[in-house]
Amino acid sequence: MATRSEILGALGLLPVWRRRAEFQSSPSEVGADESEAAPTPATVDEPPDEALRRAHIAALTWPSFAADVDACVACGLCRSRNKSVPGVGDVRARWLFVGEAPGADEDAKGEPFVGQAGRLLDNMLAALGLARGRDVYIANVLKCRPPNNRTPAPLEVDACRPYLDRQIALIAPKIIVALGKSAATTLLNVDASIASLRGRVHRYCGVPLVVTYHPAYLLRNLPDKAKAWEDLVFARKALA
């Protein structure tokens, strides 16, 4: 029985692969009429193969990580942001805190969770006996700020998630704390309320994950600070 390739070949339907240089011949290499009838278009750079891009990110080391994030053009956010925000902290931390995306303050400074929300997060860490950069790493799912702090688009999340996954592989944290509903539902790939996700140990990339409120939300809803503290105590027990 003839193979699929043999059948397509007999019908003249197989693709013919040619070197790019063959499509860029100078006018002297072709007839004048042919050159005028079919001018050679300018070469357009093709987007990198996604599998190769993900393999490249999966092989990154810390010395090259931040520069690679800053040079990323996989989504349009690179054109609207001011600074990329790779992450900050202890690269051997047991605790990894993950938010959704940088805000205006983070975009200006290039560091996650600064401003009022960042100060509140620092206070929450201090209550646990932790500190930014000491057994703690802080990052976001997205490394660039969406314009006007809008909700990240699914394609933006898909493009940036390999960087977070590589950070997790490099850090090897013992516990992940998802800050806010958006970060939690993105990481867990669920459509659920934060109330239904709190108080349980989930997993992401094989690491235990606990959900709590985003510090910016707590600034607007002070009574829920007590619930956030409960979540952190629960995370500490899960870590132990």
N, C-alpha and C positions, 0 to 999 in steps of 0.2 A: 504494500500500500504506500502510495506517495506521501511524503511528509508535507506539513503545512508550508514549509519554506519552498519545497519543490513545486507545489501547486501555485503559490504566489509568484514564483519565478517564471513558470510557464505562462502565467497571465500577464507578466510584465508589471506586477504590482509591488515588487520588493523595493524598499528604499535604496537609493544609490548614495553612498556616503562619499563626500569629496572634501579635500582639505580646504580650509577657509581661504588659503592663498589663491586657490583656483578661481575664487569668485572676485579676486581683487587684481586681476590682470591689468596691466597698463594698456592704453589705447594702441601702443605700438605692437602689442602681441595679438591683436585681433583686427579684423577688417574695419575700415572706417565706417561702413554702413552699419555693421553689427555694433560698434562702439556707440554710435549715435542712437541706435534704436534701443539699446539696453544699457544705459549708463550704470556703472557700478555704484550701489548705494553705500553710504558711510557705514562702517562697521559699528554695530551696537553691542555693547557689553552685555552678555547674558547674565542673569542672576546666578549666583553659585548654587550648585546642587545642594539641596537641603540636607541630604544624608551626609555629604562631605562636611557641610558647615557644622552639623551636630557632632560629628566625629572630631572635628577640630576643637570645638568647645570642650568636649569630654576629655580632651588631652591637655587642657590648659593647666599651668601651674600658677602659684600665687604671683611670682614676679611678672608674669605677662597678663594676668587676669584683668586688672583695671584698664590697661591700655587697650585690650581687645574689646572690652565693653564700650569704651569711649569711641572706638573706630567702627562699631557695628552700625550697619545701614539696613538691617533686615526689615525694619518698619519705618514709617514716616516720622516717628517721634524724634529721631535724631536731628531732624530739620527744625523742630520747634523748641526743643529744650535748650537750656543754657549750659548746664553741666550734667554729665552722666553721674549716676549715684550707685556705684557698684556695691558698697556695703562697708562696714567698719567694725573692728573689734578684734578679739582674740581668735586667731586662726586655728587654735586647738580647743576652742570653747566647748563646754558641755551643753550650754544653753544657746539656742538659736531663735531669735525673735524675728518674725517675718510679717511685714505689712503689705499693703496693696501696691502702692506706687509713691514716688516722691511728690511732695507738694511744692509750693512756691519757695519756702525757706530752704528746703532740701535742694531744689534746683539751683538756687543761688550759691549755696555753699558746697554742694557736691557730697554731702553726708546725710545719711538717713536719720529721720526723727530728730530734728532740731527745732528751735522755737519753743512755744509753750507746750505743745504735745511732746516734744523731746524731753523737756524738763520734767514733765509728769512721768514719762517712762523712766527717766533716771531715778526719780524718787521711788517708783515702784521697784526698781532693781535694788536700790539701797535698802528697802524694807526686807528684801530677801537676803541681804548681806552680799549683794553682787554690785558690780559697777561696769559701766561701758568700757569695754576693752579688757576686762578681767573676768575670764571664764564666760564671757558673753560675746556673741556676734550678732549684729543687727543688719538686716537686709530687707529688700522689698522684692516682690515678684517681678515688677517692672523696674528697670534700671534708669528709665527716663520719664520725666513728668509729662502726662497727657495735658494738652492745652486746657486751661481753666479748671484743672483738677477733675475733668470728666471721667466717667467710668471707662477703664481700659477696654478696647475692642478685643474680641476673641483672637483675632489674628495677631494682635500685639502681644497678648499673653503667650500664645504659642511660640512666637518668635523669641521671646525673652526667657521663657521657662528653662531652656537648657542651661543658661547661666546660673540660675538658682540651684538646679540639680547638680551642677559641677561644684558649686560652693558647698553643698551638703556633702558631696563625696570627699572634698578636700578637708572640711572641718571635722566630719564624722561626729556630729553632736549626739548627745544622749537624749535630748528632748527638744522638740520644736514647739514654740508658742506662736500660734497664728493670731495676729492682732487685727480684729475686726471681721465683720461678716464677709466682706469681699475677698479678703485674703484667704479666709477659711474655706469658703465655698469654691474658690478657684483651685486651691490645693487639693481639696477633697473631691472635687468634681461632683458636687451635689447642689441642689437648689433647696436650701433649708434655712430656717431662722437660726440666729445665733443662740437663742434660748434652747433650741433642740440639740445644738452641737456642744454646748458647754457641759462640763461635768462628766465627760467621757474621754477615754484615751483612744484616739484615732491613730492612723499611721500614714506617713508619707515617705516614700523612698526607703521604707523599712524602719523608719525612725518614729518613736512614739510622738504624737502630736496632740496638743491641748489647745482649745479655743478660748479666747477671751475678748473683751471689748478693746477697740482702738482707743488710744489715749485722747485723740481729738474728740471722739464721742463722749468720753468721760468728762472732758472739760465742759461739755454742754449738758451733761446729765450726771450731776454730782452724786446723787444717791446710789448710782450703779458702781461707784468706786468700791464699795464694800463687796459687791459681787465679783469685781475684777480681782480683789485681794483673795477671795475664796478660790478663784481659778488658779492664781499663782501658787497658793498653798497646795492645791490639788496637783499642780504640775510638779512641785517639789517632792510630793509623796510618790508620784509616778516615776520620777527620776531616781528616787531612793530605792 
